[in-house]
Amino acid sequence: MPVNRALATIPFFSDLTDQERELLGPLCGIREGKEGDHLIFEGAPVDYIFCLLSGKVGVYKKDKEGKKVLIASLGKGFIFGEMSFLDRGPASATVRAGVPFQALTINQEALHRLLESQPKLGYKIIKAMARLTSLRLRQADDVLAGFPGTSREFTVA
Protein backbone atom coordinates (compact mmCIF):
# COMPACT_ATOMS: atom_id res chain seq x y z
CA MET A 1 0.00 0.00 0.00
CA PRO A 2 1.45 3.42 -0.92
CA VAL A 3 2.35 5.62 2.05
CA ASN A 4 -0.07 8.48 1.29
CA ARG A 5 -2.97 6.07 0.89
CA ALA A 6 -1.99 4.34 4.14
CA LEU A 7 -1.94 7.70 5.97
CA ALA A 8 -5.48 8.38 4.76
CA THR A 9 -6.75 5.08 6.24
CA ILE A 10 -5.42 5.66 9.78
CA PRO A 11 -7.96 7.30 12.12
CA PHE A 12 -5.16 9.08 14.02
CA PHE A 13 -4.55 11.26 10.93
CA SER A 14 -8.22 11.90 10.10
CA ASP A 15 -8.07 15.60 11.13
CA LEU A 16 -5.29 16.29 8.63
CA THR A 17 -5.90 17.75 5.20
CA ASP A 18 -4.65 15.99 2.08
CA GLN A 19 -1.90 18.63 1.86
CA GLU A 20 -0.79 17.96 5.44
CA ARG A 21 -0.67 14.21 4.79
CA GLU A 22 1.42 14.98 1.68
CA LEU A 23 3.94 16.72 3.97
CA LEU A 24 4.11 13.61 6.20
CA GLY A 25 4.52 11.16 3.31
CA PRO A 26 8.28 11.58 2.78
CA LEU A 27 8.91 10.85 6.50
CA CYS A 28 7.11 7.53 6.31
CA GLY A 29 7.87 4.01 5.25
CA ILE A 30 6.11 0.66 5.27
CA ARG A 31 7.57 -2.10 7.42
CA GLU A 32 6.49 -5.70 7.11
CA GLY A 33 7.41 -8.50 9.45
CA LYS A 34 6.63 -11.92 10.79
CA GLU A 35 5.45 -13.37 14.07
CA GLY A 36 8.08 -12.87 16.77
CA ASP A 37 9.70 -9.81 15.20
CA HIS A 38 10.50 -7.07 17.70
CA LEU A 39 9.54 -3.52 16.75
CA ILE A 40 10.57 -1.78 19.99
CA PHE A 41 12.73 -2.90 22.92
CA GLU A 42 12.07 -1.69 26.47
CA GLY A 43 14.78 0.75 27.57
CA ALA A 44 16.15 1.30 24.06
CA PRO A 45 15.89 4.47 21.97
CA VAL A 46 12.87 4.60 19.65
CA ASP A 47 13.46 5.95 16.15
CA TYR A 48 9.96 5.53 14.73
CA ILE A 49 6.30 5.96 15.51
CA PHE A 50 4.44 2.88 14.28
CA CYS A 51 0.89 2.74 12.90
CA LEU A 52 -0.28 -0.86 12.59
CA LEU A 53 -1.89 -1.44 9.18
CA SER A 54 -2.43 -5.19 9.67
CA GLY A 55 -1.57 -7.88 12.15
CA LYS A 56 -1.34 -7.85 15.91
CA VAL A 57 1.43 -7.02 18.37
CA GLY A 58 1.94 -7.64 22.06
CA VAL A 59 3.24 -5.00 24.45
CA TYR A 60 5.45 -6.45 27.19
CA LYS A 61 6.87 -4.88 30.35
CA LYS A 62 9.45 -6.44 32.66
CA ASP A 63 8.25 -7.15 36.18
CA LYS A 64 10.34 -6.93 39.37
CA GLU A 65 12.01 -10.27 38.60
CA GLY A 66 12.82 -9.22 35.03
CA LYS A 67 10.19 -11.50 33.48
CA LYS A 68 8.30 -10.07 30.49
CA VAL A 69 4.60 -9.65 31.21
CA LEU A 70 2.01 -9.02 28.48
CA ILE A 71 0.32 -5.71 29.30
CA ALA A 72 -1.61 -5.13 26.06
CA SER A 73 -2.48 -6.65 22.72
CA LEU A 74 -2.79 -4.16 19.86
CA GLY A 75 -4.35 -4.58 16.44
CA LYS A 76 -4.94 -2.76 13.17
CA GLY A 77 -5.08 1.02 13.45
CA PHE A 78 -3.13 1.24 16.68
CA ILE A 79 -0.31 3.78 17.12
CA PHE A 80 2.73 3.09 19.28
CA GLY A 81 6.13 4.68 19.84
CA GLU A 82 4.51 8.09 20.37
CA MET A 83 5.50 8.33 24.06
CA SER A 84 9.18 8.41 23.09
CA PHE A 85 8.33 11.02 20.48
CA LEU A 86 6.73 13.23 23.12
CA ASP A 87 9.37 12.89 25.85
CA ARG A 88 12.38 11.78 23.77
CA GLY A 89 12.92 9.03 26.32
CA PRO A 90 13.66 5.34 25.84
CA ALA A 91 10.91 2.81 25.19
CA SER A 92 8.77 2.09 28.23
CA ALA A 93 7.92 -1.42 26.95
CA THR A 94 8.83 -4.04 24.35
CA VAL A 95 6.58 -4.49 21.32
CA ARG A 96 6.65 -7.85 19.55
CA ALA A 97 4.58 -9.11 16.62
CA GLY A 98 2.12 -11.89 17.44
CA VAL A 99 1.37 -12.57 13.77
CA PRO A 100 2.69 -11.28 10.44
CA PHE A 101 2.17 -7.52 10.28
CA GLN A 102 2.44 -4.42 8.17
CA ALA A 103 3.07 -1.03 9.78
CA LEU A 104 3.46 2.53 8.61
CA THR A 105 6.59 4.00 10.20
CA ILE A 106 7.28 7.68 10.80
CA ASN A 107 10.81 8.83 11.51
CA GLN A 108 10.66 10.67 14.85
CA GLU A 109 13.50 13.14 14.29
CA ALA A 110 12.21 14.13 10.86
CA LEU A 111 8.72 14.53 12.32
CA HIS A 112 10.05 16.84 15.05
CA ARG A 113 11.67 19.03 12.36
CA LEU A 114 8.51 19.06 10.23
CA LEU A 115 6.28 20.04 13.16
CA GLU A 116 8.63 22.86 14.15
CA SER A 117 8.46 24.25 10.62
CA GLN A 118 4.68 23.70 10.26
CA PRO A 119 3.06 24.92 13.53
CA LYS A 120 -0.55 24.27 12.43
CA LEU A 121 0.30 20.69 11.50
CA GLY A 122 2.30 20.39 14.72
CA TYR A 123 -0.69 21.48 16.76
CA LYS A 124 -2.93 18.89 15.08
CA ILE A 125 -0.45 16.03 15.59
CA ILE A 126 0.30 16.93 19.23
CA LYS A 127 -3.44 17.34 19.92
CA ALA A 128 -4.09 13.86 18.48
CA MET A 129 -1.26 12.42 20.59
CA ALA A 130 -2.63 14.11 23.72
CA ARG A 131 -6.09 12.66 23.00
CA LEU A 132 -4.58 9.20 22.49
CA THR A 133 -2.48 9.45 25.65
CA SER A 134 -5.50 10.57 27.66
CA LEU A 135 -7.56 7.63 26.39
CA ARG A 136 -4.81 5.17 27.25
CA LEU A 137 -4.39 6.61 30.74
CA ARG A 138 -8.12 6.28 31.36
CA GLN A 139 -8.06 2.68 30.14
CA ALA A 140 -5.03 1.93 32.33
CA ASP A 141 -6.84 3.45 35.32
CA ASP A 142 -9.78 1.12 34.70
CA VAL A 143 -7.51 -1.93 34.39
CA LEU A 144 -5.61 -1.01 37.54
CA ALA A 145 -8.86 -0.48 39.41
CA GLY A 146 -10.07 -3.88 38.24
CA PHE A 147 -13.34 -2.58 36.86
CA PRO A 148 -15.60 -5.32 35.50
CA GLY A 149 -15.45 -5.65 31.76
CA THR A 150 -11.92 -4.28 31.43
CA SER A 151 -9.21 -6.20 29.65
CA ARG A 152 -5.82 -5.73 28.11
CA GLU A 153 -7.42 -5.20 24.68
CA PHE A 154 -7.08 -1.48 24.04
CA THR A 155 -9.18 0.45 21.57
CA VAL A 156 -8.28 2.98 18.92
CA ALA A 157 -9.69 6.50 19.13
Buried (B, 14 or more C-beta within 10 A) or exposed (E): EEBBEBBEBBEBBEEBEEEBBEBBBEBBEEBEBEEEBEBBBBEEEBBBBBBBBBBBBBBBBEEEEEEBEEBBBBBBBBBBBBBBBEEEEBBBBBBBBBEBBBBBBBBBEBBEEBBEEBEEBBEBBEEBBEEBEEBBEEBBEBBEEEEEEBEEEBEBB
